[in-house]
Amino acid sequence: MDRVDAPAEQMTPATDAAAAGHQLPQSIDILKIMQSIPHRYPFLLIDKMVEIHAGQSAIGIKNVTVNEPFFQGHFPSHPVMPGVLIVEAMAQTAATLVVMTLGEAFEGKLVYFMTIENAKFRRPVGPGDQLRIHVDKERSRANVWKFKGVARVDGVAVAEATFSAMIMG
């Protein structure tokens, strides 16, 4: 994968063998996310990624607004972001990291959940919250990757899960 145009001080060296020979940006915007994974509105659940470390970890950002389509039914008088969508946002963050690590040949490929383990939801997330979705690779083998994800609002953990997924090459 060619490096994304960004000032040199925003680039981080690729640390994974699969990413050898190129650098990844420390942050990417929604356009680069959309280039990396096939998700689209209303199911694209991350707006930006920061602190990207090739093949290892990243933080996805989701700005939760009152206009989210799921708030129409969950729950109209007390809007709460469904926990399963927070786990999906973790998976989208991880999938974008994997695609950026593996390179252009994997852009837009489908990624399927294989397992979700130890999911915990600690407090409701609602309009006005900014989710910072931390994902850390636990292991990878061939096209299967396993991550630990923790979503935080204002530095406080609101959800966590361990999950694995397969990227279809």
N, C-alpha and C positions, 0 to 999 in steps of 0.2 A: 504494500500500500504506500502510495506517495504520502509524504507528510502534508498535513493541512497547513495552509499558509497562516502563519502566526509569528509574531516577533520571537526571536531566538530565546529571550528570557522566559517565554511562556511554554517552551518545549521541554519535555522530559524524555530522557533516554529510554528506549525500549529495553525492558529487563527480561522479557521472556524470549526463549530461543525462537519461537514462532515469529516474533516481531523483530528479530535481528536485522540490522541494515537500515532501519528507519526510526524516526522519532515520532512520538505522539504528542499532541497538544495537551496542555494541562487542563484546558477547558474547551468545550464545544457547545455550539448553539443548537437550536431546534432543527435547523436545516441539515446539519451534519448527522444529527440523530435520525432524521427521516431518510437520509441516504443510507444509513447503516442498518436499520430495522424496518420491516414492512408495515408496522402499525401506523394507523392514521386516526384522526379525530372521528368519533369521540373516544377511541380506545388508546390513543397515544397518551401515556400518563406521566411522561417526564418532559420538562421544558428545557433543561440545560444539564450539562455534566461538568464537574470540576474535580480537581485533585486526581487526575487520571494517571494511573501507574500501570503500564502495559502488562497484561497477563496476570495482574495481581489484585488491584482494587480501584475503586472510583466512588464518587459521590454524585448521585442524581438529585436534581432539584425539581420539585413539583410545587408550583404556586397554586394553592387550592382557592378557587373563587366560588362565589354564590351561583355563578352561571353554569357550574358543572351539571351535565344532564342527569347524573345519578341522584342529585339532591331533590329532583322533582318527586321521587318516590321513596327516598331514604333519608330523612323523613321530612316531609314538607314543613312541619311546625318546629322541627329541631334537626337541621341538616347535619348528617354524619357521613363521612366518607366510608364506604364499605371496606372492612378489613381485607377482604379478598382482593380488592383493587390496590390496596397498599402493597400486598405481596406481589401482585402483577407489576407494579411500578418498580419493585426490587428486581424482578426478572427482566424488565426492559432495560434497566440500568446495567445489569450484568450482561445481557445480550449485546448491548452496544459496545461495552468493553471488550467482549470476546471478538466481535466483528472487527473492531479497530485493531486489536492485537493480531488477528489472523490475516487481515489485509483485504484489498479490494475484491478479490475473488469471492468473498463471503458476504459482501454487501447485499442487503435485501433478502438474504436466505431466511427460511423459516426456522424458528427455534421452538421446540416443544418441551413443556414441563415433563419431567419423569417422576420426580418426587417433591413433596413439600413436607417438611418435618419440623416438629417443635414450634409451630406457629403460635405466637402469643401476641395478644392485643392489650395494651396497657392503659390507653386512654383514647377517647374519641378525637377524631380529626375533623375540623369543620372549616367553613369559609374564613378566609383571612390567614389561615395557617400556611407556613412554608415547610414542606417536608424536605428534609435532607436525608437522602437514602444512601446509606453506607453499605457497599458490597465488598466482600473480601473473598477471594478464591480460596477454597479449601484444598481442591485438587482438580486435575483434569487428566483425562485419558482419551486419546483420539478425539472424537467429536462430542464427548460428554464432559460437562463441566459442573462442578459442585461449588456453591457459594453460601456464605453466611451473610444475611442481610439484617440491618437494623435501621429503622426509620425513626428520625428524631424531629421534634418541633421545639424550637428554642433550647436545643441542647438536651432535651429530655426524651428518652426512648418511648415511643408510642406503639411500636410494633416490631417484631423480629421473627425470623424464620430461617431455616436452612433448606435449601432447595437445589435440585439438580435439573439440568436441561440438556437436550441434544440439539445441536445445530445440524440442519440437513444440508449437506454439501453436495 
